[in-house]
């Protein structure tokens, strides 16, 4: 690409040089016609030649610039149209299943003597198509490899991982508060104990009735409370994963005083964005004196599946 640009630039310089030479030659010819004013034939000849050369040079300068700019615009438009034609179907497919107006709110508080705290989360979004069943899954494992087989299954709208040794089915470990679709609370479903890649897990299923699955956007909202191990760690990470493309996403974290936070930061290096870069605003929510209370991350750029937002809490001890 750089070689092509260099060649085009060289051609433009050559054309401008020749135009300048023609203009100078025409001007010299006109000057000679003035100096030979006593010879009518020579004057007329020089005047005609000089005027022609100057006019040609001026026209070449003007239309040459217009032609180059017009050609550049046409080429850019052709490239833009070609890329749009190729990428638009892909973009539409990605956005068709995306979650719009995505909101993730989390509060971390109430640590106990065993080193665990409570992490309360509220998630809401809008989606065009809603499955017949909304599923919540919690697995007791040290790795997230057990979630790989669930990729692409849009029924699992929330997936959570707790430390080995904890019982996923224990409400004190993992609990679903409420699930709403278009403002209507879905009836609670009894938990199902299961295994995922050999790890104990619990699954909650909330059926969605057919009348609620009408065409158009649906508003989904749910709340979850889970245990999070803090121990004596100085740095605590609160991480949110994107399991589907999301649009207009906002992530907010608040920290209770009992956690003992001294510094609260937001990291967005694990993002994969779709399309042109948009606004991304993240950091502490309140001024410095209250900077350890809340943090946020707000995006106008669509985020791809696999993106992660990380809040880090430094407890200073």
C-alpha positions in Angstrom: 0.0 0.0 0.0 2.8 2.4 0.8 4.5 1.7 -2.6 1.2 2.5 -4.4 0.8 5.8 -2.5 4.4 6.7 -3.3 3.9 6.0 -7.0 0.7 8.1 -7.1 2.4 10.9 -5.3 5.3 10.8 -7.8 2.8 10.9 -10.7 1.1 13.9 -9.2 4.4 15.8 -8.8 5.4 15.0 -12.4 2.0 16.3 -13.7 2.3 19.5 -11.7 5.9 20.1 -13.0 4.8 19.7 -16.6 1.9 22.1 -16.0 4.3 24.6 -14.5 6.7 24.4 -17.4 3.8 24.9 -19.9 2.6 27.9 -17.9 6.1 29.5 -17.8 6.6 28.8 -21.5 3.3 30.5 -22.3 4.1 33.5 -20.1 7.5 33.9 -21.8 5.8 33.8 -25.2 3.4 36.5 -24.2 6.3 38.7 -23.0 8.1 38.2 -26.4 4.9 39.2 -28.2 4.9 42.5 -26.3 8.6 43.1 -27.1 7.9 42.5 -30.8 5.0 44.8 -31.1 6.4 46.3 -34.3 6.0 43.0 -36.2 2.2 42.3 -36.5 2.6 38.8 -37.8 5.1 37.7 -35.2 3.1 39.4 -32.4 -0.1 37.7 -33.4 1.6 34.3 -33.6 3.4 34.7 -30.3 0.2 36.1 -28.7 -1.9 33.2 -29.9 0.7 30.6 -28.8 1.4 32.2 -25.4 -2.3 32.6 -24.7 -3.0 29.0 -25.6 -0.2 27.7 -23.4 -1.1 29.8 -20.4 -4.8 28.8 -20.8 -3.9 25.2 -21.2 -1.7 25.3 -18.1 -4.4 27.0 -16.0 -7.1 24.6 -17.2 -4.7 21.6 -16.5 -4.0 22.9 -13.0 -7.6 23.4 -12.1 -9.1 20.3 -13.7 -6.2 18.2 -12.8 -6.7 19.0 -9.1 -10.5 18.4 -9.5 -9.9 15.1 -11.4 -7.5 13.8 -8.8 -9.8 14.6 -5.9 -12.8 13.3 -7.8 -10.9 10.1 -8.6 -9.8 9.7 -5.0 -13.4 10.1 -3.8 -14.7 7.6 -6.4 -12.1 5.0 -5.4 -12.8 5.5 -1.7 -16.5 5.2 -2.3 -16.0 2.1 -4.4 -13.9 0.5 -1.6 -16.4 1.6 1.0 -19.3 0.1 -1.0 -17.5 -3.1 -1.6 -16.5 -3.5 2.1 -20.1 -2.6 3.2 -21.6 -5.2 0.8 -19.3 -7.9 2.1 -19.3 -7.1 5.8 -22.9 -5.9 6.2 -24.5 -9.4 6.3 -21.9 -10.4 8.9 -22.6 -7.3 11.0 -26.3 -7.8 10.7 -26.0 -11.5 11.9 -23.9 -10.4 14.8 -26.2 -7.6 15.8 -29.3 -9.7 15.4 -28.5 -11.8 18.4 -26.8 -9.0 20.4 -28.1 -7.8 23.8 -29.0 -4.1 23.7 -29.0 -1.6 26.5 -26.9 -4.0 28.6 -26.6 -3.1 32.3 -24.5 -4.9 34.8 -24.7 -3.7 38.4 -22.8 -5.3 41.2 -22.3 -4.7 45.0 -19.6 -6.4 47.0 -20.1 -6.5 50.8 -20.5 -8.4 54.1 -17.3 -10.4 54.4 -17.4 -13.2 57.0 -14.7 -14.7 59.2 -14.1 -17.5 56.7 -12.9 -15.0 54.1 -16.0 -15.0 51.9 -18.1 -12.0 50.9 -21.4 -11.6 49.2 -21.5 -10.4 45.6 -25.0 -9.2 44.6 -25.6 -8.7 40.9 -28.4 -7.2 38.8 -28.3 -7.6 35.0 -30.8 -6.2 32.5 -30.9 -5.9 28.7 -33.1 -6.0 25.7 -33.1 -8.8 23.1 -35.0 -9.4 19.9 -35.6 -13.1 20.3 -36.0 -14.8 23.6 -35.6 -18.6 24.1 -38.4 -20.9 25.5 -36.3 -21.3 28.7 -33.9 -19.0 30.6 -31.2 -21.0 32.4 -28.8 -20.1 35.2 -25.8 -22.3 35.9 -23.3 -22.5 38.8 -20.4 -24.9 38.8 -17.9 -25.7 41.5 -14.5 -25.8 39.7 -11.1 -24.2 39.5 -11.2 -23.6 35.8 -13.8 -22.3 33.3 -13.2 -25.0 30.8 -16.5 -26.6 31.8 -18.4 -23.7 30.1 -16.9 -24.4 26.7 -19.6 -26.8 25.6 -22.2 -24.2 26.4 -20.9 -21.7 23.8 -23.6 -20.6 21.5 -26.4 -21.8 23.7 -28.4 -18.7 24.3 -30.6 -20.4 26.9 -27.8 -20.0 29.5 -28.1 -16.3 30.2 -26.0 -16.5 33.4 -23.0 -18.7 34.2 -21.1 -18.6 37.5 -18.1 -20.4 38.9 -17.4 -21.0 42.6 -14.4 -22.5 44.4 -14.0 -26.3 44.6 -15.4 -27.6 47.9 -18.4 -25.3 47.8 -21.9 -26.7 47.2 -23.4 -24.9 44.1 -26.9 -25.8 45.2 -26.5 -24.1 48.6 -28.6 -20.9 48.6 -25.9 -19.3 50.8 -23.4 -20.0 47.9 -25.5 -19.2 44.9 -29.0 -17.8 44.8 -31.4 -16.4 42.1 -33.3 -13.5 43.4 -35.8 -12.7 40.6 -36.2 -13.1 36.9 -38.4 -10.8 34.9 -39.4 -10.7 31.2 -41.1 -7.6 30.0 -41.8 -6.6 33.6 -43.4 -10.0 34.5 -41.8 -12.1 37.2 -41.2 -15.7 36.0 -42.2 -18.4 38.6 -39.2 -19.8 40.4 -38.0 -23.3 39.3 -36.5 -25.9 41.6 -32.8 -26.3 41.2 -31.4 -29.3 39.3 -28.2 -30.8 40.5 -26.0 -32.0 37.7 -22.3 -32.2 36.7 -20.4 -30.3 34.1 -17.1 -31.9 32.8 -17.0 -33.9 36.0 -17.6 -30.9 38.3 -20.6 -30.6 40.5 -23.1 -28.0 39.3 -26.6 -26.7 39.8 -29.0 -25.4 37.1 -32.1 -23.2 37.4 -34.5 -23.2 34.5 -37.3 -20.6 34.0 -39.7 -21.4 31.3 -41.0 -18.5 29.2 -44.6 -18.9 28.0 -45.4 -18.6 24.3 -47.5 -15.3 24.7 -44.4 -13.7 26.2 -42.3 -14.7 23.2 -44.0 -12.4 20.8 -42.0 -10.6 18.1 -40.2 -7.5 19.0 -37.7 -6.5 21.7 -38.0 -8.1 25.1 -36.8 -6.6 28.4 -35.0 -9.2 30.6 -33.9 -8.5 34.1 -32.6 -10.8 36.9 -30.7 -10.6 40.2 -28.2 -13.1 41.6 -26.3 -13.3 44.8 -23.1 -15.5 45.2 -20.3 -16.0 47.6 -16.9 -14.6 46.6 -13.7 -15.6 48.3 -11.5 -12.7 49.6 -9.3 -14.3 52.2 -6.4 -12.1 53.1 -5.7 -11.1 49.6 -4.7 -7.5 49.2 -6.0 -7.3 45.6 -9.5 -8.5 44.7 -10.7 -8.9 41.2 -14.4 -8.6 40.2 -14.7 -9.7 36.6 -17.6 -9.7 34.1 -17.6 -11.8 30.9 -19.6 -11.2 27.7 -21.1 -14.4 26.5 -23.0 -12.7 23.6 -22.3 -9.5 21.7 -23.7 -6.5 23.7 -24.6 -3.0 22.6 -24.6 0.1 24.7 -23.1 -1.7 27.7 -22.7 -0.2 31.2 -20.9 -1.9 34.1 -21.0 -0.5 37.6 -19.5 -1.8 40.8 -20.0 -0.5 44.4 -18.0 -1.7 47.4 -19.2 -1.8 51.0 -17.1 -0.2 53.7 -16.5 -3.5 55.4 -14.4 -4.7 52.4 -11.7 -2.1 53.4 -11.0 -0.9 49.8 -8.3 1.8 49.5 -8.0 1.9 45.7 -10.6 1.0 43.1 -9.6 0.6 39.5 -11.2 -0.5 36.2 -9.4 -2.5 33.5 -10.8 -2.8 29.9 -7.8 -4.4 28.2 -9.7 -7.6 27.6 -12.2 -6.1 25.2 -12.9 -7.1 21.6 -14.9 -4.4 19.9 -17.1 -4.5 16.8 -17.0 -1.7 14.2 -15.4 1.7 14.4 -14.1 2.9 17.7 -16.7 4.7 19.9 -16.8 6.2 23.3 -15.4 4.3 26.2 -15.5 5.9 29.6 -14.3 4.0 32.7 -12.8 4.6 36.1 -13.9 5.8 39.5 -17.5 7.0 39.6 -17.1 9.6 42.3 -14.4 12.2 43.2 -11.1 11.3 44.9 -12.4 11.4 48.4 -15.1 8.8 47.5 -13.0 7.0 44.8 -12.9 3.7 46.7 -16.7 3.5 46.8 -17.7 2.9 43.2 -16.3 2.4 39.7 -17.8 2.0 36.2 -17.2 1.2 32.5 -19.5 2.6 29.8 -19.2 1.8 26.1 -21.0 2.9 22.9 -18.9 0.5 20.8 -20.5 -3.0 20.5 -18.5 -5.6 22.4 -17.9 -9.1 21.0 -18.3 -12.4 22.8 -15.4 -13.1 25.1 -14.8 -9.6 26.2 -14.2 -9.0 29.9 -14.3 -6.1 32.2 -12.3 -6.3 35.4 -12.6 -4.2 38.5 -9.6 -4.4 40.9 -9.9 -3.6 44.6 -6.7 -2.8 46.5 -7.3 -3.2 50.3 -3.9 -1.8 51.2 -2.7 -4.5 53.6 
